[in-house]
Amino acid sequence: MTVAQAWGLIGVAIVLEVGATSLLRQSQGFTRLLPGVGSLLLYGVALYLLSITLRVLPVGVVYAVWSGAGIVLISLVGWLVFRQALDGPAVVGIGLILLGVVVVNLSKATAGG
């Protein structure tokens, strides 16, 4: 697997994790079967894809991007889809997380070392 392919898999894994988290909210504490099962399946596939990327990329970099991008995206989903409010400090914090993800991606460690 190439570094580019690994980054593509991380992207897919992040999108699946955000979908899983959205379904988790819809499952209402696993009282609704389909969203609950869908959430577990998406989490499983996302974690599997994430594990494959660790063959090529450093675990610290992968986890930083996974968690940071996931936080940013699920916050956007919460705001746009679930109409959850984001106040000023939350927006600043999310912006700092996004900046951190960008910095990690620009570092030499992302080259696969």
C-alpha positions, 0 to 999 in steps of 0.5 A: 500500500502506498502512502497516498492510498493510506491517506485515502483510507483514512479519509474514508474511515473518517467519513464512516466514523462520522456516519456511525456517530450520527447513527449512534445519536439516532439510535437513542441509546440503542433503543432503535435497532436499525440505527444502532446496528448501522452505527456498529457496522460503520464503526467496525469498517472504519476501525478496520480501514484505520488499522490498515493505514497503520501498516504505512503511517505512524500511529500518532499521526493517524490518530491525530488526523482521525480524531481531529478531522472526526471532531471537526466533521461531527461538529459540522454535522451536529450544527447543520443536520441536528441544529445543535448550537456552536458558540464562539469558544466552540468555533475557536476550539474547532478551528484550532483542532482543524489547524492542528490537523493541517499542521500534522499533515504538513509535517515530515512524519506523514511521509510514512516513517 
